[in-house]
């Protein structure tokens, strides 16, 4: 359960990876329960800790993903190869055009 009573200026010590994982899990549970689950093309802009984790989670759920960063697709080749089939490295512009869903994972 995520806290909803955070007042302005107070910090929260929730691990952002735990939150991302829980949100993905809740989304997938809802889709499966309601039989609305369909595979999506997801464009992820940002390939750091959050973008990389999201890419793995979405790919493991069967979605097709495209990942981009400010350095260009050639800098992501090893990362995309480690993810396996269903993952592509693209420019930011191509990632935006690719995705049914876009995830902006920037610091």
Order of alpha helices (4+ residues) and beta strands (2+ residues): alpha-beta-alpha-beta-alpha-beta-alpha-beta
